[in-house]
Amino acid sequence: MSEKLNIGFIGLGNLGTPIAMNLLESGNKILVYNRSIQKTIPLKEKGALVAKDPAELAAQCDIVFSIVSDDAAIRSLCEGQGGLIQHLKKKSIHVSMSTILPETAELLAKAHEEKEQYYLAAPVFGRPEAAVQKKLNFAISGQPEIRKKVEPILKQAGAFAVWDFGDSIRAANTIKLCGNYLIAAAINAIGESISLANSSGINATQMWSMLGQTLFNAPVYQNYSKIILEKKFEPASFTAKLGLKDLNLVLHQANSVNQPMPLAELVRENMQILVDTGRQDMDWSAIGLLSK
Amino acid sequence: MSEKLNIGFIGLGNLGTPIAMNLLESGNKILVYNRSIQKTIPLKEKGALVAKDPAELAAQCDIVFSIVSDDAAIRSLCEGQGGLIQHLKKKSIHVSMSTILPETAELLAKAHEEKEQYYLAAPVFGRPEAAVQKKLNFAISGQPEIRKKVEPILKQAGAFAVWDFGDSIRAANTIKLCGNYLIAAAINAIGESISLANSSGINATQMWSMLGQTLFNAPVYQNYSKIILEKKFEPASFTAKLGLKDLNLVLHQANSVNQPMPLAELVRENMQILVDTGRQDMDWSAIGLLSK
């Protein structure tokens, strides 16, 4: 990309902040916005400009990245008088990285389209430390020319890889929901295995040293077994509250296509218990505590 | 090991056959026994001797490997008038590779000990093709000098690695049960993710190409997602019937130490449904079919 773009970034949470920082450190001019202004300070100190509201940001940018907590937050950001859709210029692009329902992605894509703007579904896999290390994985879907245009900017944003799932705007978010469900099921099972080993008087750390080097030599198992073994649930990289939100989305999507998912139901119930017992701000892998 | 041992091998199933073949091809003299004599033919053709019963085999061997289907089979092999315990020589070693309860391992170890024989718990992780490729993982526990003596023979038997879990005879089998539970939970979740993708009109093969290269780049996920996507459940490498047996052992163990495992309960129920609906001989990863 030789063209110089004005980049906007909305949502400076645990994951948003290092992604915005990556974009900034790649030499881009960036305008940021966050509901709580305090979180804009680290970016401002590195040279980012700070917008007073999404409308101001939208009016000045060719491409706007957003990463917010849920479907309600993204809709409130996009819709209404002060929303992105009202204020983005024609031909500008909204790269939406939040984990939301496929149907919300579709609804927003249509609304942007009506204003001759573009919407790219670009949910992201990776914990905050992966963002810092530029090891994120983005799943993208949407219009072909927009996918092509945004891909190199996602590399700057910290992508290890950008996975292209084609034209259907719903595809990327469906895959993100499947991925988060699979992680949640894995951490629940890891937790139960550790509880069984402990209760049986077996060294669970030694057991996971073997499993993490053999059958389950994948980052999800290696990282989470470590967190659960050490009970390092705070500070959370991904809270139980967010985990529950995502599992609710998985089951909403399953319900909308009449797909039974009994295992997902149970994992969702377990995550609900975690939240209901005051552990909503712990890392979601604390789900493994339940069975002890 | 410079010492030349007479090796016995009992149980020529899907996994036993390639392991016995590895021992034979490593230059050992081997005496085999299997309940159905037909399965001894491939070994006999390669030079193995065939015993008419476990008693005859036991009397002639310094070390006996066994891999049979369940706790009842190993007890029937060891106990009683024609059993290994009655007929093994003093100082001989029984290397027990079956997936059985930790309490059964302990019971058999004691019975061997009373006759001045040794019992090593050596359950094995790996599908038959991994045995052929010498990529098995053995978890071992038992007396230190026996672990040391058997380890090099397990390398010949097809070990990628031998994982030493110390003196407690119960350790290795507990870890094997945890491992099989984790695999079962993973294949159940993989199945549900593929069903959700299919029902949502998403290309599940493309989704698993990404997941298998990123978050879930472990053999369990790569191999089983492929089997489930292609619905190649027959011939089975590991049947639903055996999977159900193992999940029952996991819950038996959990119950014996008062450990709740709600996720394991559900996976067990799902495997039971598979068996009860006539799919007991399919690969256990057909559990992923249930949700569609």
Interface residues (C-beta under 8 A of the other chain):
Chain A: P102 F125 N137 A139 F160 A161 W163 F165 G166 S168 R170 A171 T174 I175 L177 C178 G179 Y181 L182 I183 A185 A186 N188 A189 I190 E192 S193 S195 L196 A197 S199 S200 G201 I202 N203 Q206 M207 M210 L211 Q213 T214 L215 F216 N217 A218 P219 V220 Y221 V250 Q253 A254 V257 N258 Q259 P260 M261 P262 L263 A264 L266 V267 N270 S291 K292
Chain B: P102 F125 N137 A139 F160 A161 W163 F165 G166 S168 R170 A171 T174 I175 L177 C178 G179 Y181 L182 I183 A185 A186 N188 A189 I190 E192 S193 S195 L196 A197 S199 S200 G201 I202 N203 Q206 M207 M210 L211 Q213 T214 L215 F216 N217 A218 P219 V220 Y221 V250 Q253 A254 V257 N258 Q259 P260 M261 P262 L263 A264 L266 V267 N270 S291 K292
